[in-house]
Amino acid sequence: MNDRYDAGYGGDQYELVGYDEYGQPVYRQIQAQQAQQAQQAQQQTYGQYQQPGYGYDPYATGQQQAAPSYDSYDTGQQPTASYGPYGTGGGQTPPYDPYGQAAASGQQPRVAEQTPYIPQQPGPAEEQEPDAPSTRERDYHTEQFAFVEAPDGDSEDVIDWLNFTENRTERREEARRRARSRLTALVVVLALVAVGGVGYLWYAGKLPGLSSSGAKSGTTTSAAAQNRDVIVVHLHNTSKGGTSTALLVDNTTTKQGTTVLLPNSLALTDDNGTTTTLAKSVDDDGSSGTRDQLDTVLGTNIEGTWRLDTPYLQNLVELVGNIDIDTDADVPDPTAKKKGATLLVHKGKDQTLSGKMAVAYATYRASGESQNAQLERFGQVMQGVLRKMSSDASAATITVQTLAQILDPSLTDKDLGTFLAKLADLAKGGDYKTALLPVQTDGTLSAQTSSSVVKDVLGGTAKSPEAGSAVRVSVQNATGVKDNTEKARVVLLNGGFTFLEGGTASSALATSKVIYSDAADKENATEVAKTLGLPAASVTKGTVSSNADVSVVLGQNYKPSSS
């Protein structure tokens, strides 16, 4: 069996040296000189066992003809062979060389050790012997370097795996980076929202711990620092007669709007010191006189007077596009021929009222009802109008001008329109309420019943008397003699004090009291006691009426003749 491998035509030869771990044959290269020596050694070995064959002449006289040399790749002329007794030639045939080379005699040189390798890979570099002739030209074929153009599949897989691993790591890092960025942005947004919310609460005075209930309602010491814009509105019923009065209050400090309803029985004092009622003052003294008297009693500063006759109220409701309120009574049509036959306003929640219906409801007073019931209906209509009024000052001014009514000189169209626009904005935002000023049966104010409105809403107790103004003295009669009130009023007016009616006590008292609340009014209280002929021991510190500087309780020890 031939274990050698011929890679080309006349090129280098290879011999099998074993198999690799995958079962593939492993060859090693044999140089031409080594191959010739190997052939000579084989011929010597095979000569001992040579049998008659090709080129064998059994009839020869001891000489063997040499067999012809066959070279299938030789392009030169082939020599004529002699075939012994069976051939036509008479020459001897040389012995057959299975490797295509002539056998040579002589001693075989040492064969250099060769490194096995696979034919598809390049062979190891040869070391040229010093005695050897110059390196001969070798023919290199393309198939010997095919491995350069054919990439290894395993290396491609490794590269793909490395790329996949690297890309996955980059994606994870990118995802972490994005998550950190989003978390940072979220924290910044939440911080800004928190700061903005705290700032708004601080600005609005709603921050817990930094604001109090008194800041919104205007109580005690905070009332003096609050700014209020106040105008008084008088509704004149031109068909049935009578008036209804209310104060429109805009607290610009607490952003709270309020309608304060003033009963007609509220006791006032004119310039001459004469006691009168609110209703009588509106009819007799007009707008300016009543405004000054209200300032005196309530301790506030009214900036203007708005006279609103019922026809103008009807037009105002129609201009704002009707109103929606909760009605508390069925109101008959006042123009119906048969009274009570036709209802103009029905009792119920969220009732839509036109101008005519609003006037009828605002002036309606059922049989047996107090004037306060009708006054509260008027307050509902006013708040309904403010909810429908424009919050824009220019638009509200145009609405006022469209009414074409003659206003009080103290209040212009622009001033009224701007003021109503501010109240309208508060009413639409839910920061508006209606409050009734509580008065006693005799029309006077008590410290207990009026403080919630006079102090909290109007801030009356925080108003100091103007320089040169008279000291306000409230007198309550506890002597049991009704005429003593009038006698005390005359004495106080003659002494330069402002008299305020304090009503009549439910029971008589033995001793009189002159009360002051502020230390600055102690001297005034002493002067009042001296004017009324009361002992100095009757002067004491305590609670006075919210609209007075000094309160006097006349007891049975009061002697009018002594004053």
Long-range contacts (C-beta under 8 A, 24 or more apart in sequence): 2-98, 4-30, 5-119, 7-119, 7-141, 7-144, 8-139, 8-141, 9-73, 10-73, 11-139, 12-138, 14-119, 17-116, 18-116, 20-118, 24-118, 26-116, 26-117, 26-118, 27-116, 27-117, 27-118, 27-119, 28-114, 28-115, 28-116, 28-117, 29-114, 29-117, 29-123, 30-114, 31-112, 31-126, 34-111, 34-112, 35-99, 35-101, 36-101, 36-104, 37-108, 37-109, 37-111, 38-111, 39-97, 39-99, 39-101, 39-103, 40-103, 40-104, 40-105, 40-106, 40-108, 41-108, 43-95, 43-97, 43-103, 53-96, 54-93, 54-96, 55-84, 55-93, 55-94, 55-95, 55-96, 56-84, 57-84, 57-85, 59-84, 59-85, 60-84, 63-92, 64-92, 64-95, 65-91, 65-92, 65-93, 65-94, 66-92, 66-93, 66-94, 66-95, 67-93, 67-94, 67-95, 67-96, 68-93, 68-94, 69-94, 69-97, 69-100, 69-102, 70-100, 71-100, 120-146, 120-147, 121-147, 204-255, 205-254, 215-254, 216-254, 216-256, 217-254, 217-456, 217-457, 218-251, 218-253, 218-254, 218-455, 218-456, 218-457, 218-459, 219-455, 219-456, 223-455, 223-456, 223-459, 223-461, 223-462, 224-459, 224-462, 225-253, 226-251, 226-253, 226-254, 226-459, 226-462, 227-251, 227-252, 227-253, 228-252, 228-253, 228-300, 228-301, 228-458, 228-459, 229-303, 229-419, 229-422, 230-300, 230-301, 230-302, 230-303, 230-458, 231-302, 231-303, 231-304, 231-305, 231-306, 231-411, 231-416, 231-419, 232-290, 232-291, 232-294, 232-302, 232-304, 232-305, 232-306, 233-305, 233-306, 233-307, 233-308, 233-382, 234-282, 234-287, 234-290, 234-305, 234-306, 234-307, 234-308, 235-308, 235-309, 235-310, 235-313, 235-362, 235-363, 235-378, 236-307, 236-308, 236-309, 236-310, 237-310, 237-363, 238-309, 238-310, 238-311, 239-310, 239-334, 240-363, 242-279, 242-363, 243-279, 243-282, 243-283, 244-362, 244-363, 244-374, 244-375, 244-378, 245-278, 245-282, 245-290, 246-375, 246-378, 246-379, 246-382, 247-294, 247-300, 247-302, 247-458, 248-306, 248-382, 248-419, 248-423, 249-457, 249-458, 250-419, 250-422, 250-423, 250-426, 251-457, 255-426, 255-431, 256-426, 256-431, 256-432, 256-433, 257-386, 257-422, 257-423, 257-426, 257-427, 257-431, 257-432, 257-433, 258-432, 258-433, 258-434, 258-435, 258-457, 259-379, 259-382, 259-383, 259-432, 259-433, 259-434, 259-435, 260-435, 260-436, 260-437, 260-453, 260-457, 260-458, 261-372, 261-375, 261-376, 261-378, 261-379, 261-434, 261-435, 261-436, 261-437, 262-294, 262-375, 262-437, 263-371, 263-372, 263-375, 263-436, 263-437, 263-439, 263-443, 264-371, 265-371, 265-439, 265-441, 265-443, 266-297, 266-437, 266-439, 266-443, 266-445, 267-297, 267-439, 267-442, 267-443, 267-444, 267-500, 267-501, 268-293, 268-294, 268-296, 268-297, 269-293, 269-296, 269-297, 269-498, 269-499, 269-500, 269-501, 273-489, 273-492, 273-493, 273-498, 273-499, 275-489, 275-499, 275-501, 277-443, 287-408, 287-410, 288-408, 288-410, 291-410, 296-472, 296-498, 296-547, 297-445, 297-500, 297-547, 298-454, 298-458, 298-460, 298-547, 299-454, 299-458, 299-460, 299-461, 299-463, 299-546, 299-547, 300-458, 300-459, 300-460, 300-463, 301-463, 303-410, 303-411, 304-408, 304-410, 304-411, 304-415, 304-416, 305-408, 305-410, 305-411, 306-407, 306-408, 306-411, 306-416, 307-405, 307-407, 307-408, 308-405, 309-405, 310-359, 310-362, 310-363, 312-403, 312-405, 313-355, 313-358, 313-359, 313-362, 313-381, 314-355, 314-356, 314-358, 314-359, 315-355, 315-402, 315-403, 316-355, 316-385, 316-399, 316-403, 317-353, 317-354, 317-355, 317-358, 317-359, 317-381, 317-385, 318-354, 318-355, 319-399, 319-402, 319-403, 320-385, 320-388, 320-389, 320-399, 321-388, 322-352, 322-353, 322-354, 322-355, 322-388, 323-352, 323-353, 323-358, 323-381, 323-384, 323-385, 323-387, 323-388, 324-350, 324-351, 324-352, 324-353, 324-384, 324-387, 325-350, 325-351, 325-353, 325-361, 325-380, 325-381, 325-383, 325-384, 326-350, 326-351, 326-380, 327-351, 327-353, 327-361, 327-380, 328-377, 329-361, 329-364, 329-366, 329-377, 331-357, 331-360, 331-361, 331-364, 333-360, 334-360, 353-381, 353-384, 358-384, 358-385, 372-436, 375-436, 376-434, 376-436, 379-434, 379-436, 380-434, 382-434, 383-427, 383-432, 383-434, 386-420, 386-423, 386-424, 386-427, 386-432, 387-424, 387-427, 387-428, 388-424, 389-420, 389-421, 389-423, 389-424, 389-427, 390-421, 390-424, 391-421, 391-424, 391-425, 391-428, 392-421, 393-417, 393-418, 393-421, 393-422, 395-421, 396-420, 396-421, 396-424, 397-421, 440-503, 441-503, 442-501, 442-503, 442-504, 443-501, 444-474, 444-500, 444-501, 444-502, 444-503, 444-545, 445-545, 445-546, 445-547, 446-503, 446-545, 447-543, 447-544, 447-545, 447-546, 450-545, 450-546, 450-547, 451-546, 454-546, 454-547, 455-546, 460-546, 460-547, 461-546, 465-549, 469-498, 470-496, 470-497, 470-498, 471-497, 471-498, 471-521, 471-524, 471-527, 471-528, 471-549, 471-550, 472-497, 472-498, 472-500, 472-547, 472-548, 472-549, 472-550, 473-497, 473-498, 473-499, 473-500, 473-528, 473-548, 473-549, 473-550, 473-551, 473-552, 474-500, 474-501, 474-502, 474-544, 474-545, 474-547, 474-548, 474-550, 474-551, 474-552, 475-499, 475-500, 475-501, 475-502, 475-552, 475-554, 476-502, 476-503, 476-504, 476-505, 476-551, 476-552, 476-553, 476-554, 477-502, 477-503, 477-504, 477-505, 477-554, 478-504, 478-505, 478-507, 478-508, 478-509, 478-512, 478-553, 478-554, 478-555, 478-556, 479-508, 479-554, 479-555, 479-556, 479-558, 480-508, 480-556, 484-554, 484-558, 484-560, 485-554, 487-560, 487-563, 488-532, 488-552, 488-554, 488-558, 488-560, 488-563, 491-531, 491-532, 491-560, 491-563, 492-528, 492-531, 492-532, 495-527, 495-528, 495-531, 497-528, 497-531, 500-545, 500-547, 500-548, 502-545, 502-548, 502-551, 502-552, 502-553, 505-553, 508-555, 508-556, 509-553, 509-555, 509-556, 510-555, 510-556, 510-557, 511-538, 511-555, 511-556, 511-557, 512-538, 512-552, 512-553, 512-554, 512-555, 512-557, 512-558, 513-538, 513-540, 513-542, 513-551, 513-552, 513-553, 513-555, 514-538, 514-539, 514-540, 514-550, 514-551, 514-552, 515-540, 515-541, 515-542, 515-543, 515-544, 515-550, 515-551, 515-552, 515-553, 516-540, 516-541, 516-542, 516-544, 516-549, 516-550, 516-551, 517-541, 517-542, 517-543, 517-544, 518-549, 521-549, 521-550, 524-549, 524-550, 525-550, 528-552, 531-563, 532-558, 532-563, 533-558, 533-559, 533-562, 533-563, 534-558
